[in-house]
Amino acid sequence: MATLADIGLAAAINILSAFIFFVAFAILRLQPFNDRVYFPKWYLKGLRTEPTSSGAFVRKFVNLDYRSYLRFLNWMPDALRMPEPELVEHAGLDSAVYLRIYLTGLKIFVPIAFLAWTILVPVNWTNSTLELERLSNVTSSDIDKLSISNVPLGSERFWGHVVMAYAFTFWACYVLLKEYEKVASMRLQFLASERRRPDQYTVLVRNVPPDPDESVSELVEHFFLVNHPDRYLTHQLVYNANKLAKLVKEKENLQNWLVYYKNKFSRNSSQRPSMKTGFLGLWGKRVDAIDYHESEIEKLSKEIAAERERVSNDSKCIMPAAFVSFKTRWAAAVCAQTQQSRNPTVWLTEWAPEPRDVYWQNLAIPYVSLTVRKLIIGVAFFFLTFFFMIPIAFVQSLASIEGIGKAAPFLKPLVEKEFIKSFVQGFLPGIVLKIFLIFLPTILMIMSKFEGFGSVSSLERRSASRYYLFNFVNVFLGSIITGSAFEQLDSFIHQSATDIPKTIGVAIPMKATFFITYIMVDGWAGVAGEILMLKPLIIYHLKNSFLVKTEKDREEAMDPGSLGFNTGEPRIQFYFLLGFVYATVTPAILPFIIVFFALAFVVFRHQIINVYSQQYESAAAFWPDVHGRIVTALVISQVLLLGLLSTKEAAKSTPFLVALPVLTIWFYRFCKGRYEPAFVKFPLQEAMMKDTLERAREPNLNLKGYLQNSYLHPVLKACVEDKDKEVDDGEKWETESVLVPTKRHSQRNTPAPSGVSGSSSSSSLREASDF
Amino acid sequence: MATLADIGLAAAINILSAFIFFVAFAILRLQPFNDRVYFPKWYLKGLRTEPTSSGAFVRKFVNLDYRSYLRFLNWMPDALRMPEPELVEHAGLDSAVYLRIYLTGLKIFVPIAFLAWTILVPVNWTNSTLELERLSNVTSSDIDKLSISNVPLGSERFWGHVVMAYAFTFWACYVLLKEYEKVASMRLQFLASERRRPDQYTVLVRNVPPDPDESVSELVEHFFLVNHPDRYLTHQLVYNANKLAKLVKEKENLQNWLVYYKNKFSRNSSQRPSMKTGFLGLWGKRVDAIDYHESEIEKLSKEIAAERERVSNDSKCIMPAAFVSFKTRWAAAVCAQTQQSRNPTVWLTEWAPEPRDVYWQNLAIPYVSLTVRKLIIGVAFFFLTFFFMIPIAFVQSLASIEGIGKAAPFLKPLVEKEFIKSFVQGFLPGIVLKIFLIFLPTILMIMSKFEGFGSVSSLERRSASRYYLFNFVNVFLGSIITGSAFEQLDSFIHQSATDIPKTIGVAIPMKATFFITYIMVDGWAGVAGEILMLKPLIIYHLKNSFLVKTEKDREEAMDPGSLGFNTGEPRIQFYFLLGFVYATVTPAILPFIIVFFALAFVVFRHQIINVYSQQYESAAAFWPDVHGRIVTALVISQVLLLGLLSTKEAAKSTPFLVALPVLTIWFYRFCKGRYEPAFVKFPLQEAMMKDTLERAREPNLNLKGYLQNSYLHPVLKACVEDKDKEVDDGEKWETESVLVPTKRHSQRNTPAPSGVSGSSSSSSLREASDF
């Protein structure tokens, strides 16, 4: 048990390290040569082209104005100054709503902390249980005097904790309700005020059934012309361009090297750079590097052209999926929300994600395969969560002195040196675990990708919920009840339903000091470290010195990164969990959590304004997940409190707690019914309003031209743009316009749907003649 | 433990009673005066007007043809002869699919029984565990020699049971998959081949938001004219006619009595019948019965007219809900499946149920109230399931000798007589429980009604799933582990997750003989009793002798009843549960279950063909529930087998069972995704096809006239029809036609949706001028 002094020391260390990070950040960000690392967003937006300060050559790299260093924390008010609507405009709704998670934390926990300190702390403090126990040599800290442990068994004072549990739940639910309402209305407003976007008109159709007579393109066109007459506009096929994407990436890589060698040559023109062709340039024939790369790039370009040709012509590269666009948002909303075919596993329609949000590889997975993948990943995740320690322990045993001696006897003399031996013994096992934990989000992301989601945003949401579960089992439960997850699982299976909350609940007050330290290390210092952006800083400067030739290269060398919902959100959720669990048990933990939320809010607001560039915009589609997990934390805290109190012989007050989880779960279902549709459906009223407005404003809009290439695979699109630029290359990439008329012709030949009224079929002919 | 002889005796008794029921049925059904009880469906269909046999007066009542008695079981082949498509035509899809549940039972259990008897029974039989135990005075029956109890602890033979569990699951899932596919295609075919029905064009809109300026009718019309232009046709308001319905019912009742007294007078014209006006005619002033009833009916008729006037004019009687009809099925399908408004709790749309399926009282419940009701009913059902014994025990204690003595001392001398005493002690407690169980379906139905479902079919489905749960907890678990549900709940909470299946699993083999007897009593004799229709028989003859004057009265005296999904289906499910649980444990039970399924199939097929008249047609919307519950039974059986085997020290084979529930649940989710949409959504392709066909066949169809009054409250409708008949009553009930034009006018004045193209607004004007 840590004493107050221990905690004070830990706090001092962590505050100091946070302070150091902030000072370092303040110094680094003011140097003009770091400008592109700390303000990339403004460059991307085109609002900033060069570091602001002007003057001598040195000034271009180092800021010599001493006054600017004095106000080293002034980025904080700056970060807070931008009003929310402007932030939405500037960084998108996703980022703005992401910040609201921290704000929700503050809104929930500041009043709770106030209540807890004015009511619960005196209730706990004025007992003397722990002092009596201390006489009989049971150790306890001063923190524990503030906690529920200080209340004697069977005391009437537990009524206070029960009433407070109700008050806290009520307040949390109230805040959550208001937030859900606010976010839902922000989302709807955002969607309504948005300018025209291709995904508003477009529906992603998956599982187009195979047809022996017609191609996918013909099939899609016929199906929607028949079932959505007057409304269907056009469609874009999905190509399997994975190989092409690989080739293009390879070419880019080679081009980087070419630039590197050219730079080297221009600096030292006496000697042409040379290289070896083998693995990593370590062995093989020595050749002239510039010539070699130029010829390789030439070769690849030809290969890419051939592959591009193949993709556009080979019917095997056309996936049984398509992006179908409609003439109005109303029609798209209708198509996305309805079932198309008798067989509910073909012609699956859903809202098309934003073009940049599409995860192209997964668009062609058939229905049966999807359900099988779900099963496999479900089982795999179960094993990952509960049994991940087994391979880790195996690797750790290999990484021990004896293990290395056995596995690689030739290393034996090396590892037996004193310094290396202590390193292996002291650090290696920890590092193995740490490496696993660093790669965990990637592993979870790969699992989600395998599961077959079609958009990056849904991949991230799924990974986030898995990460939360993993954290809950392995960090939260793992810290409270020591032992591996598998051992816990085993003991839980053999315990009764009432014993499990008891076991955990009893251990909770004892772990308060541990979690306080955890919050300070992970929450305070970790968040402060975030703002330094060490990794992007180093990478930028490396690239800058070796690869950058033009201004465009410098732009590409910037890596602003993004929020990383799949890792960031579960981390915040962990603090919600700690807050709720300890609010009634050890209120002393609450101020630490509040400091975390406040600090993180400021830091991430700054990052979002100046740094991060989001890959996609999902219009806060993640909020139902966030809400759900906060409610989960609430229910967990209630059950654990129930378990804890049931060991305190407070038979009168405890039963009153049973209703609390029931009411909370009901609250969750109420919110789900009330607000969730705003995040998964698109109201027709809304669509109709926007359509009407648009038709009035731009009666002659060429929507088809606008949508033409919006959902082309990014690689093919890049090719189109390349070609557009290199006008000398005569053969222009005629994306789909070659294919479509042939399809239209065949459509004219097939019998028209018998009963469709004259106007509709004439309109489809008119449409066909648009070509 | 019952011996084979005991079971043989029970079987003989039950077979005999079933036989007696069948003979009684054979005799009764051949009597012409019972014709309307045993063949009401043919009368309702108008295919039969008088008993077929003709001749002497006696022959009109009693069948004297001895030959027809000889073939007393020939209704069975008759019942089986009608092919399924004809059955669908004759009795509707609901009934035909309901029969498929029994058929599914046969398909699943006949091969399972075959496999079990050829493999498992020899495996069990060739051990001698029980014989050895019998030597040490443990009693066991011959049935147990066939069961898993006969296999020694830790035997390798348990592999056989594990493999068989996989085989049974695989077979059951295969049959379930095929059945789901078949039923889904039957449903789609039924919906496709159906003739025009109002609900195909109509959507039920609930939670119309209140508006200070416009009436509900105007609001609905404007909203759908704006958001579904070109497609909206008309709408019908929902009136709160509950009071009117009550008055009408009262009037009918009085009319029945009037007829009774008139009949009495006509038979014995010497004396006019008289009655007392007080409670049940027991006290009060003595009056002339005919005059009294005539004046009362007169009074009520006036009241009804006034109330009818009020309902149609008072805006308070108009509920915030409406049936909105569209011009095409496509448009209705779109509206039913999409979200209309930004606020997802108003303008809720769903498929309109069939007019006769609508549960009118519940149409106006607002969203928040609905979620609160769900919570209340959820909690109430929990208490009903686990604590229903508490009030019953209380009533039982009152119904004991001492209880009566205390509660009503004046009855004391009476109850202390020997005969009454033994009756009170022997029967009353059992009768109290039995009465509760008889009323249980009604209680569950009331709960579902309170919960706010809008159609009778969904009410029945919900009650069925609750009834199943209740049966599972109180009959299945209650029989296996003796003790009240509350005691079980208590012990389960205090047991570990692995112990619960163990406790139940171990008790299962011991209860096999009990359940065999249960199947014979409830399944065999009960089903045979069903066909006798004692209650309708008695009621019909009572009505026939007192109330029937005209042929129409006789028709109304028939009470064909209906299948009663809410009680019948959970009962079948119970046999599935028993079958799966005992298939691997005591295969001897399987033949009894097969006999039940076969017998019930024949009996209910006969009833469906000749007797039952369904209240509504939901097109087999219940199948997902049926499927889900069979899968649940499968999973329960696997978990219990796992529990049982884990006590048998078969450590090698048991772990292989763990994958089985996981796979089964995955199978359930696969089926849910694959087939369930066919039961809750309506594919646009289908709708478009029917629309196109209809437009080609009947280009001049007056759809509006067809839909005019289809969704009028049945009471108001009856009034309309009454008025139509009584042409002398000048004032014709002008349902809505008075209201609509005024609304239309106001619509003309409101600005048209700005961007709607000319054609659409002109069509809505054209529509308005239809009036």
Interface residues (C-beta under 8 A of the other chain):
Chain A: L188 F223 V226 N227 H228 A333 V334 Q337 T338 Q339 Q340 S341 R342 P344 T345 W347 Y367 V368 T371 K374 L375 V379 F492 I493 H494 Q495 S496 A497 T498 D499 V662 L663 W666 R669 F670 G673 R674 Y675 E676 P677 A678 K681 F682 P683 L684 Q685 E686 M688 D691 T692 L693 E694 R695 A696 P753 S754 G755 V756 S757
Chain B: L188 F223 V226 N227 H228 A333 V334 Q337 T338 Q339 Q340 S341 R342 P344 T345 W347 Y367 V368 T371 K374 L375 V379 F492 I493 H494 Q495 S496 A497 T498 D499 V662 L663 W666 R669 F670 G673 R674 Y675 E676 P677 A678 K681 F682 P683 L684 Q685 E686 M688 D691 T692 L693 E694 R695 A696 P753 S754 G755 V756 S757
